[in-house]
């Protein structure tokens, strides 16, 4: 699902808001989630899952094309852990 489809589905369910209103709300939610993750904060949405930042240490690697040793810098990666309720719902649809 892409954001425009999400906005459309929410606008259908919530008759008091236009599609533009729903899009503004969705953008605000996603912007706040991005800001929180950038600060290193964890985001938890009950019944859905949680987002957190995983830190990867710097390490030595090898260029597979040339075989040359390279330094891989430390980095942070967003990580999503699915919640129990969502996992059960996905698995029950088999």
Protein Blocks (a to p, Z undefined) as FASTA:
>chain_A
ZZklmmmmmmmmmmmbcfklmmmmmmmmmmmmmmmmmnopacddehiaccdddddddddd
ddfknopacdddddddddddddfklmmmmmmmZZ
